[in-house]
Amino acid sequence: MMIEYKLQDTNLLLMRLELGEIGTNCYLVGDRAAKELAVIDPAGDFDTLWEVIEGTGCTIKYIFNTHGHWDHIGANAELHEKTGAPIMIHAADAPMLQQGYDRSFRTRYQPSEANELLEEGQKWQLGSYTLSILHTPGHTRGGVSIVLDDVLVFSGDTLFQLSVGRTDLPGGDMMEQRRSIREKLFALPDGMPVFPGHGPHTFIGDEKLYNPFLQ
């Protein structure tokens, strides 16, 4: 499934694709005028992903991984080979890219390698837009969220609509995850939309009020 969001800023391109074995959200975000695109969590199904990318007429500038779990990185290697765009992930999760096998899910994936390491406070330019990195550990040690200007945030598997990412896998820590959400994501404007790694989008203010895991 692919959804293209209609935004007030018509120059901002935003698409969500459900890819891979468990329908993980992969996002394409870009500047239409500059024809620059970032791919956030290329989860798999490379041929499908590439067909959509070609349809945008944009050039891939960055490949962001919000964290290193297999279901978010499945098309990393093919996309990097096709475009030369750097694969970007936090240092704490970078080793996960090269394992090629997830023991918890007994799933194999094509290994890839980090070209850039993400850190708290980094800013990356995408045409006229700025992507800012928040280190939001808890689901994994190296989980990040990515804020586009003051417009929206990609939360990976840290925060979902009325839920949070699981913390029972290696590197997970529920207390740390709650701290990441409360101190970093909940510091963002209440009206800011949140685009998570699974499921539909939500809003910061709604999660503050109604998320049962954060009351």
PyMOL commands that set and color helices and strands:
alter all, ss='L'
color gray80, all
select helices_A, chain A and resi 46-56+70-73+76-83+94-98+174-183+185-187+204-210+212-214
alter helices_A, ss='H'
color red, helices_A
select strands_A, chain A and resi 2-4+12-19+24-31+36-40+59-64+87-90+101-102+107-108+116-118+123-126+129-135+144-148+152-156+159-160+163-164+193-196+202-203
alter strands_A, ss='S'
color yellow, strands_A
deselect
rebuild
show_as cartoon
